Amino acid sequence: MIKAILVCTQGMSTNIMKMKIEEAAKNDQKELDIQAVGLDELDTYLKGTDIVILGPQIKYAEKMIREQLDKVDSQILMMCMEPADFGLMRGTVVYQKMLDCLKQQ
């Protein structure tokens, strides 16, 4: 089971992306536990997380989030969604990039 977190400013705009990624995982027959959360809630969901995916609107906080992840577990991976993938809600593309990132670990 892959545990992932999508992070944006409030956790609302990533909710649609979350559903698209869940659909891609289901079509791929993979077990995925994915949450869409706001930046201020991230700490609550980190335990046992494999990967954190940042919405493009919070890329500015990448360094701060990496430091936050390292305090919990330096093995948690992090990636940023491409603005075009997010804007067009390309859940399948983001899902595949997430898998690629996990394979590189």
Long-range contacts (C-beta under 8 A, 24 or more apart in sequence): 1-31, 1-32, 1-33, 2-30, 2-31, 2-32, 2-33, 2-34, 2-50, 2-51, 2-98, 2-102, 3-33, 3-34, 3-48, 3-49, 3-50, 3-51, 4-32, 4-33, 4-34, 4-35, 4-49, 4-50, 4-51, 4-52, 4-53, 4-98, 5-34, 5-35, 5-36, 5-37, 5-42, 5-45, 5-46, 5-49, 5-51, 5-52, 5-53, 6-34, 6-35, 6-36, 6-37, 6-53, 6-55, 7-37, 7-38, 7-39, 7-42, 7-52, 7-53, 7-54, 7-55, 7-58, 7-65, 8-36, 8-38, 8-39, 8-54, 8-55, 8-57, 8-58, 9-38, 9-39, 9-55, 9-57, 9-58, 10-38, 11-36, 11-37, 11-38, 11-41, 12-36, 12-38, 13-55, 13-57, 14-55, 16-89, 17-55, 17-81, 17-86, 17-89, 17-91, 17-94, 19-91, 20-89, 20-90, 20-91, 20-92, 20-94, 20-95, 21-91, 21-94, 21-95, 21-98, 22-91, 23-91, 24-91, 24-92, 24-94, 24-95, 24-96, 25-95, 27-92, 28-95, 39-65, 42-68, 43-68, 43-72, 46-72, 46-73, 46-76, 47-72, 49-73, 49-76, 50-76, 50-77, 50-102, 51-76, 51-77, 51-78, 51-79, 51-98, 51-101, 51-102, 52-76, 52-77, 52-78, 52-79, 53-78, 53-79, 53-80, 53-81, 53-94, 53-98, 54-78, 54-79, 54-80, 54-81, 55-81, 55-86, 56-80, 56-81, 56-82, 56-83, 56-86, 75-105, 77-101, 77-102, 77-105
